[in-house]
Amino acid sequence: QVQLQESGPGLVKPSQTLSLTCSVSGDSITRGGFYWDWIRQHPGKGLEWIGYFSSTAGTYYNPSLRSRVAISVDTSMNQFSLRLTSVTAADTAVYFCARNHIGAAGSFGYWGQGAHVTVSS
Amino acid sequence: EIVLTQSPGTLSLSPGESATLSCRASQTVSSVFLAWYQQKPGQAPRLLIYGGSSRATGIPDRFSGSASGTDFTLTISRLEPEDFAVYFCQQYVSSVWTFGRGTRVEIK
């Protein structure tokens, strides 16, 4: 059973860096052919895909965030992390980590419960 | 970027009725790269359908997906009380994966 769990600060000041970590159990983030994603949901609104890490495809980011985002991995801890720099109130959202459904690279079959992040001074 | 437009915004139905949710893509999207999700308040989305019409593990067969050109449909037959939620479509054919804005299915 694949499980994902986000962790990190719930409050970030404007212009600072948002950092979140996704801890994975029941699977290895180095297993080939799988995509480990970050997705966010603004309050009361839709979903926005941020980017992914894949051991076979590398990292790829939504162009709308590419200049500010980075996804890194810690294979020893089986975790992957999100860094979003120069945050503003527009970055206030619930941040989810997810893994694709097997056989469907861009679908999201497993999700964390979400981390609420507020950008405010 | 491919824009997905979902309609209606809200669907008011009674348990036992059928729901038809639409998702229209701004560009050609092969149904192979279309997914549907269900989201309840305070929860992460749950994958229902991937590849346009394949049900994810554990999804009951009252949920079905279909496609016609750039139009995609999620049908929920015989609504159960637990089906009242928000539903999103998502495409993963382009280099930027995008979601629709959602359809809320509420109890009439």
Interface residues (C-beta under 8 A of the other chain):
Chain A: K45 G46 L47 E48 W49 Y60 N62 P63 S64 F96 A98 H101 G103 A104 A105 G106 S107 F108 G109 W111 G112 Q113 G114
Chain B: F33 A35 Y37 Q43 A44 P45 R46 L47 Y50 G51 S54 A56 T57 F88 Q90 Q91 Y92 V93 S95 V96 W97 T98 F99 G100 R101 G102
